[in-house]
Amino acid sequence: MLYAEFMSSVLPPFSQPEEASGEAQLLEVRSFSDSEPCLRADAARNRARLLEAAARLIAEHGVAGVTMEAVATAAEVGKGTVFRRFGDRTGLLIALLDHSSRELQADFLGGPPPLGPGAPPVERLRAFGVAVLYRSAEQLDLQLAAQPEPTRRFSHPSLGALRTHVTMLLRQILPDADCELLAQPLMAYLDPALINHLTRQCGMPMERLEAGWVDLVARVTCTPPPR
């Protein structure tokens, strides 16, 4: 199972999900660029063009091939344009991850079940973890390169949106539990650095990590695993 089963291809147009249960209002999903003023149409086109160029470079050369100069050349713009839009290389990498995070959020807010609305919360929680695991495995070098410094690691808006979603599902499953805290060990299992360690350094297959997530959800929520 690949995350491609849950998401569309790299850098599609932004989705506009709707959620009947009010989850979208709860999440108030914010992105890396939400603090920016509304972009003019030409500036928005330039930004999309730069992100598409960066995605192509990653596909062809890996994350190491993504430099501000290389992106400018691939997008046929001046290097100063790239710096003005993203600040530095880390800002560019975070913007790429931000777009991927928006697509994942659109999937669990308004996509088909079991990841999206319409399935029991425990099934949605299982599907969420599987989607994040495979998304991280496919983008592991990018995710590792773009991780914020430790003091900002847990406060990044895209991570906060995922954690809020997990907390909301836990509240539906375990209304009497401290779901805010229970969400933390579940999210820790999905940390890109841990996935890197388990898959690349320990040689564990993704199928084992997927089975481990399903088992962890069952134990945390006191629910039977799927048959």
Secondary structure as the mmCIF struct_conf table of DSSP 4:
data_model
#
loop_
_struct_conf.conf_type_id
_struct_conf.id
_struct_conf.beg_label_comp_id
_struct_conf.beg_label_asym_id
_struct_conf.beg_label_seq_id
_struct_conf.end_label_comp_id
_struct_conf.end_label_asym_id
_struct_conf.end_label_seq_id
HELX_RH_3T_P HELX_RH_3T_P1 TYR A 3 GLU A 5
TURN_TY1_P TURN_TY1_P1 PHE A 6 PHE A 6
BEND BEND1 MET A 7 MET A 7
BEND BEND2 SER A 9 LEU A 11
HELX_LH_PP_P HELX_LH_PP_P1 PRO A 13 SER A 15
TURN_TY1_P TURN_TY1_P2 ALA A 20 SER A 21
BEND BEND3 GLY A 22 GLY A 22
HELX_RH_AL_P HELX_RH_AL_P1 GLU A 23 LEU A 27
TURN_TY1_P TURN_TY1_P3 PHE A 32 SER A 35
BEND BEND4 GLU A 36 GLU A 36
HELX_LH_PP_P HELX_LH_PP_P2 PRO A 37 ARG A 40
HELX_RH_AL_P HELX_RH_AL_P2 ALA A 41 HIS A 61
HELX_RH_3T_P HELX_RH_3T_P2 VAL A 63 GLY A 65
HELX_RH_AL_P HELX_RH_AL_P3 MET A 68 ALA A 75
TURN_TY1_P TURN_TY1_P4 GLU A 76 GLU A 76
BEND BEND5 VAL A 77 VAL A 77
HELX_RH_AL_P HELX_RH_AL_P4 LYS A 79 PHE A 86
BEND BEND6 GLY A 87 ASP A 88
HELX_RH_AL_P HELX_RH_AL_P5 ARG A 89 GLY A 110
BEND BEND7 GLY A 111 PRO A 112
TURN_TY1_P TURN_TY1_P5 PRO A 113 LEU A 115
BEND BEND8 GLY A 116 GLY A 116
TURN_TY1_P TURN_TY1_P6 PRO A 117 GLY A 118
BEND BEND9 ALA A 119 ALA A 119
HELX_RH_AL_P HELX_RH_AL_P6 PRO A 121 GLU A 138
TURN_TY1_P TURN_TY1_P7 GLN A 139 GLN A 139
HELX_RH_AL_P HELX_RH_AL_P7 LEU A 140 ALA A 145
TURN_TY1_P TURN_TY1_P8 ALA A 146 ALA A 146
HELX_LH_PP_P HELX_LH_PP_P3 GLN A 147 GLU A 149
HELX_RH_3T_P HELX_RH_3T_P3 PRO A 150 ARG A 152
TURN_TY1_P TURN_TY1_P9 ARG A 153 SER A 155
HELX_RH_AL_P HELX_RH_AL_P8 PRO A 157 ILE A 173
TURN_TY1_P TURN_TY1_P10 PRO A 175 ASP A 176
BEND BEND10 ALA A 177 ALA A 177
HELX_RH_AL_P HELX_RH_AL_P9 CYS A 179 TYR A 189
TURN_TY1_P TURN_TY1_P11 LEU A 190 LEU A 190
HELX_RH_AL_P HELX_RH_AL_P10 PRO A 192 ASN A 196
HELX_RH_PI_P HELX_RH_PI_P1 HIS A 197 GLN A 201
BEND BEND11 CYS A 202 CYS A 202
HELX_RH_AL_P HELX_RH_AL_P11 MET A 206 THR A 221
TURN_TY1_P TURN_TY1_P12 CYS A 222 CYS A 222
HELX_LH_PP_P HELX_LH_PP_P4 PRO A 224 PRO A 226
#
